[in-house]
């Protein structure tokens, strides 16, 4: 994934939700940096 800079309008809840999922996904990948194992979250 390439980090891209968007503007997120406050009225666009779709973008907001997408950003939330992306942030969580990136944080999970970065913090785990391992094969999918949700048994031990950081």
N, CA, C and O atoms as a GROMACS GRO file, in nm:
protein
  168
    1UNK      N    1   0.085  -0.121   0.000
    1UNK     CA    2   0.000   0.000   0.000
    1UNK      C    3   0.087   0.124   0.000
    1UNK      O    4   0.187   0.133   0.072
    2UNK      N    5   0.047   0.220  -0.082
    2UNK     CA    6   0.122   0.345  -0.085
    2UNK      C    7   0.049   0.448   0.000
    2UNK      O    8  -0.072   0.467  -0.015
    3UNK      N    9   0.121   0.514   0.090
    3UNK     CA   10   0.056   0.617   0.172
    3UNK      C   11   0.014   0.734   0.085
    3UNK      O   12   0.097   0.793   0.015
    4UNK      N   13  -0.112   0.769   0.089
    4UNK     CA   14  -0.163   0.880   0.008
    4UNK      C   15  -0.226   0.981   0.102
    4UNK      O   16  -0.286   0.944   0.203
    5UNK      N   17  -0.212   1.108   0.068
    5UNK     CA   18  -0.268   1.213   0.151
    5UNK      C   19  -0.400   1.260   0.092
    5UNK      O   20  -0.402   1.313  -0.020
    6UNK      N   21  -0.509   1.242   0.164
    6UNK     CA   22  -0.638   1.294   0.116
    6UNK      C   23  -0.683   1.403   0.211
    6UNK      O   24  -0.628   1.421   0.320
    7UNK      N   25  -0.785   1.477   0.167
    7UNK     CA   26  -0.856   1.563   0.260
    7UNK      C   27  -0.984   1.491   0.296
    7UNK      O   28  -1.053   1.438   0.208
    8UNK      N   29  -1.017   1.487   0.424
    8UNK     CA   30  -1.137   1.417   0.466
    8UNK      C   31  -1.242   1.517   0.512
    8UNK      O   32  -1.233   1.570   0.623
    9UNK      N   33  -1.341   1.542   0.428
    9UNK     CA   34  -1.448   1.634   0.464
    9UNK      C   35  -1.528   1.578   0.582
    9UNK      O   36  -1.557   1.459   0.584
   10UNK      N   37  -1.563   1.662   0.679
   10UNK     CA   38  -1.634   1.616   0.799
   10UNK      C   39  -1.770   1.556   0.768
   10UNK      O   40  -1.821   1.474   0.844
   11UNK      N   41  -1.829   1.597   0.654
   11UNK     CA   42  -1.962   1.546   0.620
   11UNK      C   43  -1.954   1.410   0.552
   11UNK      O   44  -2.056   1.342   0.538
   12UNK      N   45  -1.833   1.370   0.511
   12UNK     CA   46  -1.820   1.244   0.438
   12UNK      C   47  -1.788   1.132   0.535
   12UNK      O   48  -1.671   1.106   0.564
   13UNK      N   49  -1.891   1.066   0.586
   13UNK     CA   50  -1.870   0.962   0.686
   13UNK      C   51  -1.807   0.839   0.623
   13UNK      O   52  -1.740   0.761   0.691
   14UNK      N   53  -1.829   0.820   0.492
   14UNK     CA   54  -1.769   0.706   0.422
   14UNK      C   55  -1.617   0.716   0.428
   14UNK      O   56  -1.549   0.620   0.461
   15UNK      N   57  -1.565   0.835   0.396
   15UNK     CA   58  -1.421   0.856   0.398
   15UNK      C   59  -1.369   0.839   0.541
   15UNK      O   60  -1.264   0.779   0.564
   16UNK      N   61  -1.445   0.894   0.636
   16UNK     CA   62  -1.404   0.888   0.776
   16UNK      C   63  -1.393   0.742   0.821
   16UNK      O   64  -1.296   0.704   0.886
   17UNK      N   65  -1.494   0.664   0.785
   17UNK     CA   66  -1.493   0.523   0.825
   17UNK      C   67  -1.380   0.448   0.756
   17UNK      O   68  -1.314   0.364   0.815
   18UNK      N   69  -1.359   0.481   0.629
   18UNK     CA   70  -1.251   0.417   0.553
   18UNK      C   71  -1.117   0.447   0.620
   18UNK      O   72  -1.034   0.358   0.636
   19UNK      N   73  -1.098   0.573   0.658
   19UNK     CA   74  -0.974   0.613   0.725
   19UNK      C   75  -0.954   0.535   0.854
   19UNK      O   76  -0.843   0.491   0.886
   20UNK      N   77  -1.063   0.518   0.930
   20UNK     CA   78  -1.055   0.445   1.056
   20UNK      C   79  -1.008   0.302   1.031
   20UNK      O   80  -0.921   0.251   1.101
   21UNK      N   81  -1.066   0.238   0.929
   21UNK     CA   82  -1.029   0.099   0.899
   21UNK      C   83  -0.885   0.092   0.852
   21UNK      O   84  -0.810   0.002   0.891
   22UNK      N   85  -0.845   0.186   0.768
   22UNK     CA   86  -0.707   0.188   0.717
   22UNK      C   87  -0.609   0.207   0.832
   22UNK      O   88  -0.507   0.138   0.839
   23UNK      N   89  -0.641   0.300   0.922
   23UNK     CA   90  -0.552   0.326   1.036
   23UNK      C   91  -0.537   0.201   1.122
   23UNK      O   92  -0.426   0.164   1.160
   24UNK      N   93  -0.649   0.136   1.151
   24UNK     CA   94  -0.645   0.015   1.233
   24UNK      C   95  -0.565  -0.093   1.163
   24UNK      O   96  -0.484  -0.162   1.225
   25UNK      N   97  -0.587  -0.107   1.033
   25UNK     CA   98  -0.516  -0.209   0.955
   25UNK      C   99  -0.366  -0.184   0.957
   25UNK      O  100  -0.288  -0.275   0.979
   26UNK      N  101  -0.327  -0.058   0.934
   26UNK     CA  102  -0.185  -0.024   0.931
   26UNK      C  103  -0.123  -0.046   1.068
   26UNK      O  104  -0.014  -0.102   1.078
   27UNK      N  105  -0.192  -0.002   1.173
   27UNK     CA  106  -0.140  -0.019   1.308
   27UNK      C  107  -0.123  -0.167   1.340
   27UNK      O  108  -0.025  -0.206   1.403
   28UNK      N  109  -0.219  -0.248   1.298
   28UNK     CA  110  -0.212  -0.392   1.324
   28UNK      C  111  -0.091  -0.451   1.253
   28UNK      O  112  -0.015  -0.528   1.312
   29UNK      N  113  -0.074  -0.416   1.126
   29UNK     CA  114   0.038  -0.470   1.048
   29UNK      C  115   0.170  -0.426   1.109
   29UNK      O  116   0.262  -0.507   1.122
   30UNK      N  117   0.179  -0.299   1.145
   30UNK     CA  118   0.304  -0.245   1.199
   30UNK      C  119   0.336  -0.308   1.335
   30UNK      O  120   0.449  -0.348   1.361
   31UNK      N  121   0.235  -0.314   1.422
   31UNK     CA  122   0.259  -0.361   1.559
   31UNK      C  123   0.285  -0.512   1.562
   31UNK      O  124   0.363  -0.560   1.644
   32UNK      N  125   0.218  -0.585   1.472
   32UNK     CA  126   0.237  -0.731   1.471
   32UNK      C  127   0.358  -0.767   1.386
   32UNK      O  128   0.448  -0.837   1.431
   33UNK      N  129   0.358  -0.718   1.260
   33UNK     CA  130   0.467  -0.748   1.167
   33UNK      C  131   0.493  -0.898   1.164
   33UNK      O  132   0.607  -0.942   1.165
   34UNK      N  133   0.386  -0.974   1.159
   34UNK     CA  134   0.394  -1.120   1.164
   34UNK      C  135   0.269  -1.177   1.097
   34UNK      O  136   0.176  -1.103   1.066
   35UNK      N  137   0.267  -1.308   1.073
   35UNK     CA  138   0.149  -1.371   1.016
   35UNK      C  139   0.025  -1.346   1.101
   35UNK      O  140   0.036  -1.330   1.223
   36UNK      N  141  -0.093  -1.341   1.039
   36UNK     CA  142  -0.216  -1.307   1.112
   36UNK      C  143  -0.235  -1.392   1.236
   36UNK      O  144  -0.256  -1.513   1.226
   37UNK      N  145  -0.228  -1.330   1.352
   37UNK     CA  146  -0.252  -1.402   1.476
   37UNK      C  147  -0.319  -1.305   1.572
   37UNK      O  148  -0.251  -1.232   1.644
   38UNK      N  149  -0.450  -1.304   1.572
   38UNK     CA  150  -0.522  -1.208   1.656
   38UNK      C  151  -0.532  -1.260   1.799
   38UNK      O  152  -0.605  -1.204   1.880
   39UNK      N  153  -0.458  -1.365   1.830
   39UNK     CA  154  -0.461  -1.420   1.965
   39UNK      C  155  -0.387  -1.328   2.061
   39UNK      O  156  -0.419  -1.321   2.179
   40UNK      N  157  -0.285  -1.256   2.008
   40UNK     CA  158  -0.207  -1.170   2.096
   40UNK      C  159  -0.198  -1.029   2.038
   40UNK      O  160  -0.100  -0.993   1.973
   41UNK      N  161  -0.303  -0.948   2.063
   41UNK     CA  162  -0.299  -0.808   2.019
   41UNK      C  163  -0.201  -0.729   2.105
   41UNK      O  164  -0.176  -0.766   2.220
   42UNK      N  165  -0.146  -0.621   2.051
   42UNK     CA  166  -0.046  -0.548   2.130
   42UNK      C  167  -0.115  -0.454   2.228
   42UNK      O  168  -0.048  -0.384   2.303
   0.00000   0.00000   0.00000
